[in-house]
Amino acid sequence: MIGMSQKLLLALVLTATGFADAFQSPSRIHKNSELRLSEFGSILQRRGFVETLVAAGATLVALPRYSFADAAIDTQQSGAYISPPNQKFGYTITPPPSFTTSNKPLKTHLDEINFSGDVRGYTLGVTVDPVRIKSIREFGTPEEVAARVVTAELNRDGVFEVTLAKDPVEDASGCYDIEYISDGKRGIKRFVTRIYIRDGFLYVLTAQSKNDEYDKDRENEIVASVKSFRPL
């Protein structure tokens, strides 16, 4: 049995597509037609959902404003990554110990960085984009934002079906967390995303793993990294 938020997500997608008769499985959404995306969805599509996702701070709980100097100290002590200080935005994340950073040759976002280790298909990615809104709630509830996330993933070539692994939630730190499973030509993948909006910027963290390798240890490692991700 799925939660009410998953039913609401399905209803949102079905309403947008006009496929009221496509109610095949309440927790699964199939690619039946294209949906119109907001500015938020368009940002997601520019990179492709494998590398970037959505979840953000709705009622932005006031987090302490860390200075770059303080963050640099935290980085040295905890192994965290911090974005370069000569920018209008900033964020930090602590990836798994074995992960190293890499950048795409051609960026499609204001800022983006990837983290990966020795295990193929297991990655973290962070993107930053400017937005005109101040709060994620201007986009909608966790369920409504999750609908946009699912839509962006379904619009990718080779994706057949998307299943919510958990109900989308708003974290106490002021962000949305969305977890889903994508079934496509390249296999079945698990995605865990965390999204903030802070001071005119959209921050998106996406963790990706092969679904059959997503055991408890992998889950704990990803959750620890996701919880460490925050704007500065």
C-alpha positions, 0 to 999 in steps of 0.5 A, a space after each residue: 500500500 502506498 502513502 497518500 502523497 504517492 497517490 497525489 503525485 500520480 493524480 497530478 501527473 495523470 491530470 496534466 497528461 489527460 490520461 485518466 484511464 492510465 491508472 495502472 499501478 498507483 506507485 508507478 508512472 509510465 511514459 504516456 505523453 509529454 507534460 508542460 514543465 515550469 522553469 523548475 522542470 526546465 532546469 532539471 531537463 537541461 542536465 538530464 535527471 541522471 545527474 541532477 534532481 530536485 528538492 528544496 527548502 520550502 519554509 526555509 528554516 534559518 540555518 547558521 550562515 557559515 563564513 567561507 573561512 569557517 567552512 574551510 576549517 570544517 572541510 579540513 576536519 571532516 573531509 567535506 567539499 566546499 565550493 570555491 569562495 569567489 562566487 555569489 553562492 556556496 555549498 558544502 557536502 561530505 561525499 563517501 571517503 573513497 569518492 573524488 571530484 570531477 567536472 563536466 567539460 561542457 557545463 549546462 548549469 551555473 555550477 556543477 560537480 560530480 563525485 564518484 568512487 571505484 564502483 561503477 554507477 555509484 555517483 553524487 552530483 551537485 548543481 546550482 542554478 539561479 532562480 527568481 523565487 525565494 522559496 521552494 513552496 512557490 513551486 509547490 508541496 513536496 508532492 507537487 515538486 516530486 511530480 515535476 521531478 518524475 516528469 523530467 525523468 520520464 522525458 529522458 530518452 530510454 526511461 520506461 517507468 518511474 517508481 517512488 521509493 518513499 513519500 517525498 518529504 520536507 526536511 527540518 533543515 528547509 529542503 525537499 527530499 525525493 527518492 525514486 527508482 528509474 527503469 530504463 534501457 540502461 537498467 534500474 537505478 535508485 536516485 536520492 535527491 535533496 533540493 534547497 532554494 537559498 538567496 536566489 539559487 537552486 541547489 540540487 544534490 543527486 545520489 545515484 546507484 544501481 538498484 540491485 546494489 542499493 543495500 543497507 550499507 549503501 543506503 546509510 552511506 548515501 543518507 549521510 552524504 545527503 544530510 551533509 549537503 547544505 548551502 552556505 
